[in-house]
């Protein structure tokens, strides 16, 4: 099996925050996956969190991954459960570097902070990422981050097409 689609529909969550791996843990043993799509639908708060550690652990779990989509529904930006656990832009770079076959990545959110930009990213790093989709960027409209984030993205992802809110945050669309 090389492709797996998850559709997780949550009607009620009994605790304040839970993580994606709480729901997909039985599938983490399928180490040959190349395409993983995780769709999470929920109607009430609180929401599922996507942590940076969890994201990096997917690289260890699925080392041959070529495409990954994680979506939290259309109104995710209004239900961020914990911005502190949101993957940083640096975490996305580290994920791409750990997965040389990864060409497509779509995530519900990323966190932009000056201190995350260059940590752990070796110069001249190689990855295969071609498309990066980010639905929501935190913090929103922080003009002091535009130039540093644009420089970081150009350095780490020079040939990657960037879509959605990440592109808007960097190029003022």
C-alpha positions as CSV (number, residue, x, y, z in Angstrom):
1,X,0.0,0.0,0.0
2,X,1.5,3.3,-1.1
3,X,-1.5,5.8,-0.6
4,X,-3.8,6.4,2.3
5,X,-6.6,8.8,2.7
6,X,-8.0,9.6,6.1
7,X,-11.3,11.3,6.7
8,X,-11.8,12.0,10.4
9,X,-15.2,13.5,11.3
10,X,-15.4,14.7,14.8
11,X,-18.7,15.6,16.4
12,X,-17.4,16.0,20.0
13,X,-14.0,16.1,21.5
14,X,-13.9,15.3,25.2
15,X,-10.7,17.2,26.1
16,X,-9.4,20.6,25.3
17,X,-6.8,19.6,22.6
18,X,-5.8,16.5,20.8
19,X,-3.3,15.7,18.1
20,X,-3.6,14.0,14.7
21,X,-1.6,11.1,15.9
22,X,-4.3,10.4,18.5
23,X,-6.5,9.3,15.6
24,X,-4.2,7.8,13.1
25,X,-1.8,5.9,15.3
26,X,-2.7,2.4,13.9
27,X,-1.6,3.6,10.4
28,X,1.8,4.9,11.5
29,X,3.1,1.3,11.1
30,X,2.6,1.6,7.3
31,X,6.1,2.8,6.6
32,X,5.9,2.4,2.7
33,X,3.3,5.2,2.2
34,X,4.1,7.7,-0.5
35,X,0.9,9.7,-0.5
36,X,-0.9,10.7,2.7
37,X,-4.1,12.8,2.8
38,X,-5.6,13.6,6.1
39,X,-9.0,15.5,6.1
40,X,-10.3,16.5,9.5
41,X,-13.9,17.8,9.8
42,X,-15.2,19.1,13.1
43,X,-18.2,21.2,14.0
44,X,-17.3,22.4,17.5
45,X,-14.3,23.7,19.4
46,X,-11.8,22.6,20.6
47,X,-9.9,21.4,17.6
48,X,-7.2,19.0,16.7
49,X,-3.7,20.4,16.9
50,X,-0.9,19.8,14.5
51,X,2.4,20.1,16.4
52,X,5.8,20.6,14.8
53,X,7.1,17.5,16.6
54,X,4.2,15.5,15.1
55,X,4.9,16.8,11.7
56,X,8.6,15.9,11.9
57,X,7.7,12.4,13.3
58,X,5.7,11.8,10.1
59,X,9.0,12.1,8.2
60,X,10.5,9.4,10.3
61,X,7.4,7.2,10.0
62,X,6.9,7.6,6.3
63,X,10.4,8.2,4.8
64,X,9.3,7.6,1.2
65,X,6.6,10.3,1.3
66,X,6.1,12.1,-1.9
67,X,2.8,14.0,-1.2
68,X,1.2,15.1,2.1
69,X,-2.0,17.0,2.6
70,X,-3.4,17.8,6.0
71,X,-6.6,19.9,6.0
72,X,-8.7,21.0,9.0
73,X,-11.8,22.3,7.3
74,X,-12.7,25.7,5.8
75,X,-12.9,27.7,9.1
76,X,-9.7,26.4,10.7
77,X,-8.3,29.9,11.1
78,X,-11.1,30.7,13.5
79,X,-10.4,27.7,15.7
80,X,-6.7,27.7,16.3
81,X,-6.4,25.7,19.5
82,X,-2.8,26.5,20.4
83,X,-0.7,28.7,18.2
84,X,2.4,27.6,20.2
85,X,2.1,24.1,18.9
86,X,1.6,25.2,15.2
87,X,4.6,24.1,13.0
88,X,7.0,26.9,12.4
89,X,8.3,27.8,8.9
90,X,11.6,26.2,10.0
91,X,9.7,23.0,10.8
92,X,8.4,22.9,7.2
93,X,12.0,23.3,5.9
94,X,13.3,20.5,8.2
95,X,10.4,18.3,7.0
96,X,11.3,18.9,3.4
97,X,15.0,18.2,4.1
98,X,14.1,14.9,5.9
99,X,11.9,13.8,3.0
100,X,13.9,14.1,-0.3
101,X,11.1,12.6,-2.3
102,X,8.5,15.0,-1.0
103,X,7.2,17.2,-3.9
104,X,3.9,18.4,-2.6
105,X,3.0,19.6,0.9
106,X,-0.3,21.2,2.0
107,X,-0.8,22.1,5.6
108,X,-3.5,24.0,7.5
109,X,-1.1,26.5,9.2
110,X,2.4,27.6,10.0
111,X,3.8,29.9,12.5
112,X,6.2,32.7,11.5
113,X,8.7,34.0,14.1
114,X,12.0,35.7,13.5
115,X,13.9,33.2,15.8
116,X,12.6,30.2,13.8
117,X,13.8,31.3,10.4
118,X,17.4,30.0,10.2
119,X,17.7,27.6,13.1
120,X,18.7,24.1,12.0
121,X,18.7,24.8,8.3
122,X,22.1,24.0,6.8
123,X,23.3,26.2,3.9
124,X,22.9,24.6,0.5
125,X,20.3,22.1,1.7
126,X,18.6,20.0,-1.0
127,X,15.0,18.9,-1.1
128,X,12.5,17.9,-3.8
129,X,9.6,20.1,-2.8
130,X,7.9,21.7,-5.7
131,X,4.6,23.0,-4.3
132,X,3.8,24.3,-0.8
133,X,0.3,25.2,0.3
134,X,-0.4,26.8,3.7
135,X,-3.9,27.8,4.5
136,X,-3.3,30.0,7.5
137,X,-0.3,32.0,8.8
138,X,0.2,33.1,12.4
139,X,0.7,35.9,13.3
140,X,-1.4,37.6,10.7
141,X,-0.2,40.9,9.2
142,X,3.1,41.2,11.0
143,X,4.9,43.5,8.6
144,X,8.3,43.1,10.4
145,X,8.4,39.5,9.3
146,X,7.8,40.1,5.6
147,X,11.4,40.7,4.4
148,X,13.0,38.0,6.6
149,X,10.4,35.4,5.7
150,X,10.8,36.2,2.0
151,X,14.6,35.9,2.2
152,X,14.2,32.6,4.1
153,X,11.7,31.1,1.6
154,X,13.9,32.2,-1.3
155,X,16.9,30.6,0.2
156,X,15.3,27.3,1.4
157,X,12.6,26.9,-1.3
158,X,14.0,28.7,-4.3
159,X,12.2,26.7,-6.9
160,X,9.0,26.0,-4.9
161,X,5.6,27.4,-5.9
162,X,4.1,28.8,-2.7
163,X,0.3,29.2,-2.4
164,X,-2.4,30.5,-0.1
165,X,-1.8,32.6,3.0
166,X,1.9,32.1,3.1
167,X,2.3,33.7,-0.3
168,X,-0.1,36.5,0.7
169,X,1.9,37.2,3.9
170,X,5.1,37.5,2.0
171,X,4.1,39.3,-1.2
172,X,1.3,41.5,0.1
173,X,-1.5,40.0,-2.1
